[in-house]
Amino acid sequence: MAEDVELADSVSMAMLLVMETLAPTERAVFVLREVFDVGYDEIAEAVDKSPAAVRQIAHRARAHVAARRPRGVVSSAETRNALDAFRRAVETGEVQGLLDVLAPDVVLLGDGGGIKQAVLNPVVGADRVARLLYGGMGRLTAEVSLRPAEVNGHPALIIRLDGALDTVLAVRFDDGLISGLYAVRNPEKLSRMADETALRR
């Protein structure tokens, strides 16, 4: 169990976003082969495919992951500016402001841990993500606070409702635009994060 937690904590937000764009079989093959170094014959049995088909799936999955790796290095100043522009757009509900900082193929993932409401499937595309964020913020009646932070080495926004930690929104940048958002609302993960951020204040 402890190993599972360590493994889960070591997976970067960027890789989670990429993995969510793979088909389920591709994801299984990629993880079994690339992470656990399982042989093609054994994977073939597990996914009920021929070893030749598994090799093709692994090749496609590797190519897909390579194509979605971060494309351009963004300076810390650019990251701060883009994160601040994103925060202002979310706070004001300015849809065009959101669209200006979101990459066309941005992906939003949610993690409510089965306890808190969160998106169940990846939301892909700037228009869809902007509408979801705008709609979600518009329905809130609580006092909302968004604070820039760094979480697990990634830029993020800490979202508090009436002072209580509600969501950590990890942000991935490529070429100066937001290409990935990972909204963590899972209370178990947030309780660990609350302890860590309290120590840094």
Backbone as JSON, one array per atom type, in Angstrom:
{
  "sequence": "MAEDVELADSVSMAMLLVMETLAPTERAVFVLREVFDVGYDEIAEAVDKSPAAVRQIAHRARAHVAARRPRGVVSSAETRNALDAFRRAVETGEVQGLLDVLAPDVVLLGDGGGIKQAVLNPVVGADRVARLLYGGMGRLTAEVSLRPAEVNGHPALIIRLDGALDTVLAVRFDDGLISGLYAVRNPEKLSRMADETALRR",
  "N": [[0.83, -1.2, 0.0], [1.91, 1.28, 0.85], [3.89, 1.48, -1.08], [2.29, 1.82, -3.33], [1.21, 4.35, -2.86], [3.53, 5.9, -2.89], [4.31, 5.46, -5.55], [2.12, 6.55, -6.9], [2.35, 9.2, -6.07], [4.7, 9.86, -7.32], [4.2, 10.1, -9.98], [4.11, 12.38, -12.54], [2.12, 15.34, -13.12], [2.03, 16.02, -15.79], [2.5, 13.56, -17.09], [0.26, 12.14, -16.24], [-1.74, 13.52, -17.59], [-1.06, 12.94, -20.23], [-1.34, 10.14, -20.22], [-4.08, 9.87, -19.86], [-5.02, 10.46, -22.37], [-4.6, 8.25, -23.87], [-6.0, 5.26, -25.29], [-7.8, 2.75, -23.37], [-6.62, 0.1, -23.64], [-4.18, 0.72, -24.85], [-3.07, 2.26, -22.81], [-2.82, 0.36, -20.74], [-1.01, -1.46, -21.93], [1.19, 0.24, -22.36], [1.9, 1.02, -19.7], [2.42, -1.49, -18.49], [4.56, -2.39, -20.07], [6.47, -0.22, -20.29], [6.74, 0.84, -17.69], [6.72, -1.32, -15.87], [8.2, -3.21, -17.2], [7.24, -5.61, -18.33], [7.1, -8.6, -20.26], [6.3, -8.95, -23.8], [4.79, -11.25, -24.48], [3.56, -11.96, -22.07], [2.06, -9.66, -21.56], [0.36, -9.8, -23.74], [-1.24, -11.99, -23.08], [-2.54, -10.91, -20.85], [-4.07, -8.8, -21.92], [-5.5, -10.02, -23.83], [-4.66, -10.21, -26.55], [-2.68, -10.76, -29.53], [0.91, -11.36, -29.38], [2.22, -9.92, -31.42], [0.34, -7.94, -32.03], [0.34, -6.6, -29.6], [2.93, -5.56, -29.6], [2.68, -3.67, -31.66], [0.72, -2.0, -30.53], [2.14, -1.07, -28.3], [4.18, 0.33, -29.59], [2.68, 2.36, -30.9], [1.6, 3.63, -28.63], [3.93, 4.55, -27.33], [4.83, 6.38, -29.27], [2.72, 8.17, -29.22], [2.86, 9.16, -26.59], [5.41, 10.33, -26.67], [4.94, 12.36, -28.53], [3.28, 14.01, -27.09], [4.8, 15.08, -25.09], [6.21, 17.8, -23.13], [6.52, 20.67, -25.16], [7.9, 23.12, -25.41], [10.28, 24.97, -23.53], [9.4, 26.89, -20.77], [9.98, 29.94, -19.21], [10.4, 30.82, -15.7], [9.35, 33.33, -15.16], [7.6, 33.72, -17.33], [5.84, 31.65, -16.78], [4.76, 32.49, -14.3], [3.49, 34.88, -15.13], [1.62, 33.9, -17.02], [0.13, 32.19, -15.38], [-0.91, 34.04, -13.6], [-2.49, 35.56, -15.36], [-4.32, 33.6, -16.08], [-5.49, 33.08, -13.58], [-6.73, 35.58, -13.06], [-8.56, 35.63, -15.19], [-10.19, 33.44, -14.54], [-11.21, 34.28, -12.07], [-12.66, 36.59, -12.79], [-14.39, 35.6, -14.63], [-14.05, 35.97, -17.3], [-14.39, 34.88, -20.38], [-13.01, 35.15, -22.85], [-10.51, 35.9, -21.91], [-9.74, 33.53, -20.67], [-9.63, 31.83, -22.92], [-7.51, 33.0, -24.23], [-5.27, 32.15, -22.83], [-5.33, 29.41, -22.84], [-4.21, 26.44, -24.43], [-5.14, 25.25, -27.71], [-5.62, 22.47, -27.65], [-5.92, 21.84, -24.97], [-6.15, 19.86, -21.97], [-8.32, 18.9, -19.41], [-8.36, 17.33, -16.32], [-9.99, 15.62, -13.62], [-10.06, 14.88, -10.1], [-11.87, 13.6, -7.75], [-11.84, 11.64, -5.95], [-13.99, 9.95, -5.69], [-15.58, 11.02, -3.81], [-15.88, 13.84, -3.69], [-17.41, 16.08, -6.06], [-16.3, 15.9, -9.38], [-14.88, 16.19, -12.69], [-15.46, 13.32, -14.63], [-14.46, 12.25, -16.96], [-11.77, 13.04, -19.24], [-11.7, 16.46, -20.21], [-11.48, 17.99, -23.23], [-10.01, 20.5, -25.22], [-9.98, 24.04, -25.79], [-12.35, 25.65, -25.83], [-14.31, 24.0, -24.58], [-13.13, 23.52, -22.07], [-12.9, 26.15, -21.07], [-15.63, 26.89, -20.95], [-16.53, 25.05, -19.03], [-15.02, 25.79, -16.73], [-15.86, 28.46, -16.44], [-18.63, 28.11, -16.09], [-18.62, 26.54, -13.74], [-17.45, 28.25, -11.8], [-19.33, 30.28, -11.84], [-21.52, 29.19, -10.57], [-20.92, 29.14, -7.92], [-21.54, 30.08, -4.57], [-20.1, 30.68, -2.4], [-17.42, 32.55, -0.79], [-14.69, 33.02, -2.83], [-11.29, 32.2, -3.13], [-8.32, 32.4, -4.93], [-5.1, 31.29, -5.1], [-1.81, 31.56, -6.29], [0.57, 28.88, -6.47], [3.14, 26.38, -5.89], [3.04, 23.03, -6.58], [4.16, 19.84, -6.03], [6.3, 20.47, -7.7], [5.07, 21.68, -9.85], [3.39, 24.49, -11.36], [0.5, 25.88, -9.8], [-2.91, 26.54, -8.8], [-4.29, 27.33, -5.73], [-7.39, 26.75, -4.54], [-9.74, 28.16, -2.5], [-12.77, 27.93, -0.69], [-14.8, 29.99, 1.1], [-12.64, 30.2, 2.84], [-11.81, 27.57, 3.29], [-9.8, 24.88, 2.12], [-10.46, 23.77, -1.08], [-9.92, 22.94, -3.75], [-7.06, 21.91, -5.59], [-5.53, 23.11, -8.33], [-3.53, 21.95, -10.58], [-1.24, 23.04, -13.05], [-0.18, 22.76, -16.38], [2.2, 23.97, -18.64], [2.88, 24.63, -22.07], [4.85, 25.99, -24.53], [4.18, 28.56, -23.61], [1.44, 28.53, -23.26], [-1.44, 27.21, -21.52], [-1.57, 23.82, -21.34], [-2.49, 21.7, -19.93], [-4.62, 20.82, -17.21], [-5.11, 19.82, -13.91], [-7.4, 19.03, -11.72], [-7.57, 18.64, -8.41], [-9.66, 17.4, -6.05], [-10.01, 15.51, -4.25], [-10.54, 14.61, -1.0], [-8.74, 13.17, 0.66], [-6.22, 13.48, -0.56], [-6.1, 16.25, -0.51], [-6.0, 16.78, 2.22], [-3.45, 15.97, 2.92], [-2.05, 17.8, 1.39], [-2.86, 20.21, 2.53], [-1.61, 20.05, 5.01], [1.09, 20.17, 4.17], [1.21, 22.71, 2.87], [0.59, 24.37, 4.97], [2.87, 24.19, 6.51], [4.65, 25.62, 4.96], [3.89, 28.26, 5.06]],
  "CA": [[0.0, 0.0, 0.0], [2.8, 2.45, 0.9], [4.53, 1.58, -2.39], [1.3, 2.37, -4.25], [1.1, 5.79, -2.61], [4.76, 6.51, -3.4], [4.26, 5.41, -7.01], [1.13, 7.53, -7.34], [2.88, 10.55, -5.84], [5.85, 10.13, -8.19], [3.74, 10.32, -11.35], [3.93, 13.82, -12.74], [0.84, 15.76, -13.69], [2.15, 15.96, -17.25], [2.33, 12.17, -17.53], [-1.15, 11.78, -16.04], [-2.51, 14.1, -18.69], [-0.77, 12.16, -21.44], [-1.9, 8.79, -20.07], [-5.53, 9.96, -20.03], [-5.36, 10.58, -23.79], [-4.46, 6.93, -24.49], [-7.12, 4.32, -25.16], [-7.54, 1.88, -22.22], [-5.68, -0.98, -23.95], [-2.87, 1.36, -25.04], [-2.59, 2.67, -21.49], [-2.4, -0.85, -20.03], [0.21, -1.97, -22.57], [2.28, 1.19, -22.1], [2.32, 0.94, -18.3], [3.02, -2.8, -18.24], [5.83, -2.51, -20.79], [7.44, 0.86, -20.02], [6.93, 1.08, -16.26], [7.02, -2.56, -15.15], [9.07, -4.03, -18.05], [6.63, -6.92, -18.54], [7.34, -9.09, -21.61], [5.17, -8.83, -24.73], [3.94, -12.44, -24.41], [2.76, -11.88, -20.84], [1.08, -8.58, -21.76], [-0.61, -10.31, -24.71], [-2.2, -12.8, -22.32], [-3.32, -10.04, -19.95], [-5.02, -7.94, -22.66], [-6.19, -10.88, -24.8], [-4.23, -9.86, -27.91], [-1.48, -11.49, -29.94], [2.14, -10.61, -29.08], [2.49, -8.97, -32.51], [-0.57, -6.8, -31.85], [0.81, -5.87, -28.42], [4.11, -4.77, -30.02], [2.17, -2.53, -32.41], [0.05, -1.11, -29.57], [3.21, -0.44, -27.51], [4.84, 1.3, -30.48], [1.77, 3.5, -31.05], [1.48, 4.32, -27.35], [5.19, 5.29, -27.12], [4.84, 7.52, -30.19], [1.71, 9.12, -28.73], [3.41, 9.79, -25.38], [6.52, 11.2, -27.1], [4.38, 13.52, -29.22], [2.59, 14.89, -26.13], [5.72, 15.6, -24.07], [6.3, 19.26, -23.21], [7.1, 21.08, -26.44], [8.82, 24.24, -25.3], [10.59, 25.34, -22.16], [8.8, 28.17, -20.39], [10.72, 30.51, -18.08], [9.57, 30.97, -14.5], [8.62, 34.6, -15.28], [6.48, 33.47, -18.25], [4.89, 30.81, -16.05], [4.06, 33.35, -13.33], [2.6, 35.8, -15.86], [0.5, 33.14, -17.6], [-0.7, 31.7, -14.28], [-1.64, 35.2, -13.09], [-3.53, 35.88, -16.35], [-5.32, 32.54, -15.95], [-6.2, 33.33, -12.31], [-7.61, 36.75, -13.24], [-9.66, 35.26, -16.09], [-11.1, 32.57, -13.8], [-11.88, 35.1, -11.04], [-13.6, 37.55, -13.39], [-15.31, 34.9, -15.53], [-13.84, 36.49, -18.64], [-14.17, 33.71, -21.24], [-11.95, 35.43, -23.82], [-9.26, 35.86, -21.16], [-9.4, 32.11, -20.53], [-9.26, 31.3, -24.24], [-6.21, 33.56, -24.6], [-4.16, 31.46, -22.15], [-5.48, 27.96, -23.0], [-3.82, 25.85, -25.71], [-6.32, 24.71, -28.38], [-5.84, 21.06, -27.29], [-5.79, 21.7, -23.52], [-6.88, 18.74, -21.36], [-8.65, 19.07, -17.99], [-8.68, 16.1, -15.6], [-10.47, 15.85, -12.27], [-9.9, 13.81, -9.12], [-12.68, 13.83, -6.56], [-11.69, 10.49, -5.08], [-15.28, 9.3, -5.51], [-16.25, 11.67, -2.68], [-16.25, 15.19, -4.13], [-17.76, 16.17, -7.47], [-15.19, 16.22, -10.28], [-15.14, 15.65, -14.02], [-15.13, 11.9, -14.66], [-13.7, 11.99, -18.17], [-11.0, 14.21, -19.65], [-12.36, 17.5, -21.01], [-10.45, 18.36, -24.2], [-10.29, 21.65, -26.08], [-10.04, 25.31, -25.07], [-13.73, 26.11, -25.66], [-15.0, 23.16, -23.6], [-12.53, 23.76, -20.75], [-13.28, 27.51, -20.64], [-17.05, 26.87, -20.56], [-16.64, 24.3, -17.78], [-14.5, 26.62, -15.65], [-16.73, 29.62, -16.29], [-19.89, 27.62, -15.51], [-18.39, 26.09, -12.37], [-17.24, 29.41, -10.93], [-20.57, 31.05, -11.81], [-22.51, 28.55, -9.69], [-20.48, 29.19, -6.53], [-22.1, 31.14, -3.72], [-19.13, 30.93, -1.33], [-16.33, 33.48, -1.1], [-13.67, 32.24, -3.53], [-9.93, 32.72, -3.12], [-7.4, 31.65, -5.78], [-3.74, 31.71, -4.78], [-0.79, 30.81, -7.03], [1.44, 28.06, -5.62], [3.84, 25.32, -6.6], [2.67, 21.76, -5.98], [4.93, 18.77, -6.65], [7.14, 21.02, -8.76], [4.26, 22.25, -10.93], [2.59, 25.65, -10.98], [-0.86, 25.49, -9.44], [-3.76, 27.48, -8.08], [-4.96, 26.79, -4.55], [-8.73, 27.34, -4.52], [-10.4, 28.05, -1.2], [-14.14, 28.41, -0.61], [-15.03, 30.46, 2.47], [-11.42, 29.97, 3.61], [-11.46, 26.15, 3.38], [-9.19, 24.32, 0.92], [-11.45, 23.03, -1.87], [-9.35, 22.35, -4.97], [-5.74, 22.3, -6.08], [-5.56, 23.04, -9.78], [-2.17, 21.92, -11.12], [-1.26, 23.6, -14.39], [0.96, 22.43, -17.25], [2.4, 24.94, -19.71], [3.69, 24.32, -23.24], [4.96, 27.14, -25.43], [3.54, 29.74, -23.04], [-0.01, 28.35, -23.1], [-1.83, 26.12, -20.62], [-1.92, 22.63, -22.12], [-3.09, 20.7, -19.06], [-5.12, 21.21, -15.9], [-5.45, 18.65, -13.1], [-8.15, 19.56, -10.58], [-7.61, 17.67, -7.32], [-10.65, 17.72, -5.01], [-10.02, 14.34, -3.4], [-10.26, 15.07, 0.37], [-7.56, 12.51, 1.22], [-5.04, 14.15, -1.1], [-6.1, 17.64, -0.06], [-5.61, 16.87, 3.63], [-1.98, 15.92, 2.92], [-1.58, 19.06, 0.82], [-3.11, 21.27, 3.52], [-0.53, 19.94, 5.99], [2.33, 20.64, 3.56], [1.17, 24.16, 2.61], [0.59, 25.05, 6.28], [4.25, 24.25, 6.95], [5.4, 26.58, 4.15], [3.4, 29.65, 5.27]],
  "C": [[0.87, 1.26, 0.0], [3.5, 2.63, -0.43], [3.59, 2.19, -3.41], [1.19, 3.88, -4.1], [2.34, 6.49, -3.15], [4.75, 6.55, -4.92], [3.29, 6.45, -7.52], [1.66, 8.94, -7.18], [4.01, 10.9, -6.78], [5.44, 10.4, -9.63], [3.46, 11.8, -11.54], [2.56, 14.11, -13.34], [0.89, 15.67, -15.21], [1.91, 14.54, -17.76], [0.9, 11.72, -17.32], [-2.01, 12.31, -17.18], [-2.3, 13.31, -19.98], [-1.44, 10.79, -21.37], [-3.42, 8.8, -20.29], [-5.95, 10.05, -21.5], [-5.18, 9.26, -24.53], [-5.75, 6.13, -24.33], [-6.79, 3.36, -24.01], [-6.52, 0.77, -22.49], [-4.28, -0.41, -24.15], [-2.25, 1.73, -23.7], [-2.06, 1.45, -20.73], [-1.09, -1.39, -20.6], [1.39, -1.06, -22.25], [2.8, 1.04, -20.67], [3.0, -0.4, -18.02], [4.41, -2.92, -18.87], [6.86, -1.48, -20.31], [7.73, 1.06, -18.54], [7.38, -0.19, -15.54], [7.85, -3.55, -15.95], [8.56, -5.47, -18.2], [6.85, -7.32, -20.0], [6.09, -9.03, -22.48], [4.23, -10.04, -24.65], [3.0, -12.39, -23.19], [1.69, -10.79, -20.96], [-0.02, -9.07, -22.69], [-1.68, -11.15, -24.01], [-3.12, -11.91, -21.48], [-4.38, -9.24, -20.69], [-5.75, -8.7, -23.76], [-5.94, -10.43, -26.24], [-3.04, -10.73, -28.26], [-0.24, -10.68, -29.57], [2.48, -9.58, -30.16], [1.61, -7.73, -32.37], [-0.12, -5.95, -30.67], [2.03, -5.01, -28.76], [3.67, -3.52, -30.77], [1.51, -1.5, -31.48], [1.1, -0.36, -28.75], [3.91, 0.64, -28.33], [3.98, 2.56, -30.64], [1.68, 4.32, -29.77], [2.75, 5.14, -27.06], [5.25, 6.53, -28.0], [3.88, 8.61, -29.71], [2.25, 9.89, -27.52], [4.53, 10.75, -25.76], [6.0, 12.48, -27.74], [3.73, 14.5, -28.25], [3.51, 15.39, -25.02], [5.8, 17.12, -24.2], [7.08, 19.71, -24.43], [8.12, 22.19, -26.3], [9.04, 24.61, -23.85], [10.04, 26.74, -21.9], [9.55, 28.69, -19.17], [9.78, 30.67, -16.88], [8.78, 32.28, -14.55], [7.41, 34.43, -16.2], [5.4, 32.64, -17.56], [4.08, 31.64, -15.07], [3.06, 34.26, -14.03], [1.38, 35.08, -16.41], [-0.43, 32.64, -16.5], [-1.53, 32.85, -13.7], [-2.77, 35.6, -14.04], [-4.67, 34.87, -16.27], [-6.17, 32.77, -14.69], [-7.18, 34.49, -12.46], [-8.81, 36.4, -14.12], [-10.67, 34.38, -15.38], [-11.9, 33.39, -12.78], [-12.95, 36.01, -11.64], [-14.63, 36.88, -14.29], [-15.2, 35.39, -16.96], [-13.43, 35.35, -19.58], [-13.03, 33.97, -22.22], [-10.58, 35.41, -23.15], [-8.79, 34.43, -20.94], [-8.9, 31.54, -21.85], [-7.88, 31.8, -24.66], [-5.04, 32.81, -23.97], [-4.24, 29.94, -22.28], [-5.0, 27.52, -24.38], [-5.07, 25.27, -26.37], [-6.66, 23.28, -27.96], [-5.68, 20.81, -25.79], [-6.65, 20.55, -23.01], [-7.08, 19.06, -19.88], [-9.03, 17.72, -17.41], [-9.15, 16.47, -14.2], [-10.25, 14.64, -11.39], [-10.68, 14.19, -7.87], [-12.6, 12.68, -5.59], [-12.98, 9.74, -4.83], [-16.09, 9.92, -4.38], [-16.76, 13.04, -3.08], [-16.55, 15.18, -5.62], [-16.54, 16.6, -8.27], [-15.53, 15.66, -11.65], [-14.66, 14.2, -14.05], [-14.28, 11.54, -15.85], [-12.91, 13.23, -18.54], [-11.85, 15.17, -20.48], [-11.27, 18.07, -21.91], [-10.91, 19.54, -25.04], [-10.52, 22.92, -25.29], [-11.48, 25.76, -24.82], [-14.44, 25.33, -24.55], [-14.46, 23.41, -22.19], [-12.93, 25.13, -20.21], [-14.74, 27.54, -20.19], [-17.25, 26.16, -19.23], [-16.17, 25.15, -16.6], [-15.42, 27.81, -15.38], [-18.05, 29.21, -15.63], [-19.73, 27.22, -14.06], [-18.22, 27.25, -11.4], [-18.53, 30.22, -10.78], [-21.61, 30.5, -10.86], [-22.14, 28.68, -8.21], [-21.13, 30.36, -5.79], [-21.13, 31.5, -2.59], [-18.14, 32.01, -1.77], [-15.17, 32.66, -1.65], [-12.33, 32.96, -3.47], [-9.06, 31.82, -3.98], [-6.0, 32.18, -5.52], [-2.75, 30.89, -5.58], [0.1, 30.05, -6.05], [2.25, 27.14, -6.52], [3.54, 24.03, -5.86], [3.37, 20.65, -6.74], [5.75, 19.27, -7.84], [6.4, 21.64, -9.92], [3.56, 23.51, -10.45], [1.15, 25.21, -10.72], [-1.61, 26.68, -8.87], [-4.39, 26.74, -6.92], [-6.3, 27.51, -4.46], [-9.37, 27.07, -3.17], [-11.81, 28.62, -1.31], [-14.44, 28.74, 0.84], [-13.85, 30.1, 3.38], [-10.97, 28.52, 3.68], [-10.88, 25.66, 2.04], [-10.2, 23.44, 0.18], [-10.82, 22.28, -3.03], [-7.91, 22.82, -5.14], [-5.76, 22.06, -7.57], [-4.14, 23.13, -10.3], [-2.23, 22.28, -12.59], [0.0, 23.2, -15.14], [1.0, 23.45, -18.37], [3.23, 24.34, -20.83], [3.67, 25.55, -24.13], [4.18, 28.35, -24.92], [2.04, 29.65, -22.85], [-0.28, 27.19, -22.14], [-2.3, 24.94, -21.45], [-2.57, 21.55, -21.26], [-3.49, 21.28, -17.72], [-5.53, 19.95, -15.16], [-6.08, 19.16, -11.82], [-8.29, 18.49, -9.51], [-8.58, 18.17, -6.26], [-10.77, 16.57, -4.02], [-9.63, 14.74, -1.97], [-9.01, 14.44, 0.98], [-6.28, 13.19, 0.74], [-4.96, 15.59, -0.61], [-5.68, 17.77, 1.39], [-4.09, 16.81, 3.75], [-1.42, 17.25, 2.43], [-1.76, 20.21, 1.8], [-2.02, 21.25, 4.59], [0.77, 20.51, 5.44], [2.32, 22.15, 3.38], [1.16, 24.94, 3.92], [2.03, 25.2, 6.79], [5.04, 25.33, 6.21], [5.01, 28.02, 4.42], [4.28, 30.41, 6.23]]
}
